[in-house]
Amino acid sequence: MKPGEIITEDAKIRNILENSKTIAILGLSPKPERDSHMVAKYLKEHGYQIIPVRPGQKEILGEKVYASLDDVKKPVDIVDVFRNPAQIMPHAHEALRLMPKVFWMQLNIENQEAAELLTSAGIDVVMNLCIKVEHDRLCR
């Protein structure tokens, strides 16, 4: 397996966004005022299939919600993470089983240990960037 990398360059981020269709959103809030909800709504409005991942919810933004990444049984291009940096490692291990192309940690979320684990398994990692902001900046 080819090793993944930590992605920081605009051209690579644009390539990810233009060639991805399915985004699992980990920590998606059902509350419309929350950042995760606004980002998911934006992504859905821009043609991405979103897969909400949040325990205790049945449906968010008209989509079936999964309790964990382990419950998602279809291919995922990006796992977009809205979780505290200290809570990332268990999700990184779930991502290893799911094998998305990219594990994207939202703005103010970085976990170097998780990034090393994921890139060594061939999963690209983006840290400390908002996927909505990057899409708006690079793909419109």
Beta strands, then each sheet from edge to edge (+ up, - down):
strand 1: 22-26
strand 2: 49-53
strand 3: 59-60
strand 4: 63-64
strand 5: 78-81
strand 6: 102-105
strand 7: 124-126
sheet 1: 2+ 1+ 5+ 6+ 7+
sheet 2: 3+ 4-
end
